[in-house]
Amino acid sequence: MFLLLLLLWIVFNGRVTVEIVIFGILIASAVSLFACRFLGYSFKREFAVLKCLPDFLLYLLILIVEIIKANFVLVGMIFKGSKALTPAICHFHTKLKSNIARTILADSITLTPGTITVSMRDDEFYVHCLDKSLADGITTSVFVKRLERMEAKINGTNT
């Protein structure tokens, strides 16, 4: 956080001088110490998240691939003229513990064409699927497995 704050300070100033860098170091230090002392910020947690960055980038790549695959599936349904689409609401529970991981899962499901996360409460998800066939792999999707692995790495319980 310190480096990010210092970089932000320099960018907002628009130039780099000794005075700006020194004052930026002082300001970034003060804000970082305040965050640690009063807001419960932890440097250990930040480094754990940074260790997870390659996994998150891989997650984004997998998400893009899944979005493309879902687009082709939906285009296939449209071109086949399938009038017998049977929309379904899929209900499942997840082992994800953090709200951020659950939110990322809900957003990933919604970003994938043909599915929308209707409700998310604690570990319980309701997902609307354009067709029943799209609901088959939601509970065991690669999204859930990836997020569980990243969450375990951040919490220090590698599986």
Secondary structure, 3 states (H helix, E strand, C coil): CHHHHHHHHHHHHCCCCHHHHHHHHHHHHHHHHHHHHHCCCCHHHHHHHHHCHHHHHHHHHHHHHHHHHHHHHHHHHHHHCCCCCCCEEEEEECCCCCHHHHHHHHHHHHHCCCEEEEEEECCEEEEEECCHHHHCCCCCCHHHHHHHHHHHHHHCCCC
